């Protein structure tokens, strides 16, 4: 998943600084994008394209997931503010 998201981010002009799948049910991403990119659009691109790629490669996934959806509708976003990049990466990479 992390590699798929990194590839999509690179192709879309974003920089995926850190990514981690936690407990198999949610993902934390630390992403840098140009100011003109809207956050909802960036999330849509990452979710839609990753689902498409994974369903193409692992067709059985769709059958195993509730409702056949890889991602839930929601997401949470927080800007970095005064927190350092290293602190954000430390938080994301916590076991």
Secondary structure as UniProt FT lines:
FT   HELIX           2..12
FT   STRAND          15..22
FT   TURN            23..25
FT   STRAND          26..32
FT   TURN            35..36
FT   HELIX           39..57
FT   HELIX           60..64
FT   HELIX           66..68
FT   TURN            81..82
FT   HELIX           85..92
//
